[in-house]
Amino acid sequence: MRTPGEDLAALRSGLGRTAFTVPELWPFYTSTTDGRITPEVEAEHATLSLYGLHQQSQSRPMHKRGITIGTALRTLHRSERYSEEAVDARVAAAVHTTSAAALVYRLRGLVTQLRSVEQPLDYDRLLQDIQRWASPGTRQQVRRDWGLAYHSWSARTGNPAAPKTP
């Protein structure tokens, strides 16, 4: 039996690599496949690897249902650990990508920053978003959802809306 640390190391070993090229990740896949690498399988591989990176050295779970990537990134933007301009630039670089692979590459740096401020996110939702990134039509919907969450404002207070507490 493997320890949780070994499992996280196995997940992280998939960073920057193609699905099914890392045998340590095989036990974690749940997507069905007919022997071909599909966008769904690639998205699952990427999400597992990003989660392994995010959870590394964290004492509390970095997967929290209901916290979208846009909401998590808004918290990062307001964290004061990084300049707002730097976070804005990284988020813009991610959302302007046109391929899922480029998106995942950009998310890797953002997830590292989210880890540094101990901000969890919903990895089930992120999996769906990465899967939807492959199609131009659904990519626009994902961008809109992320943008609305990242730039949300509270009409009552006139201040950026506070994210739901983890």
Disulfide bonds with the S-S distance in Angstrom:
none
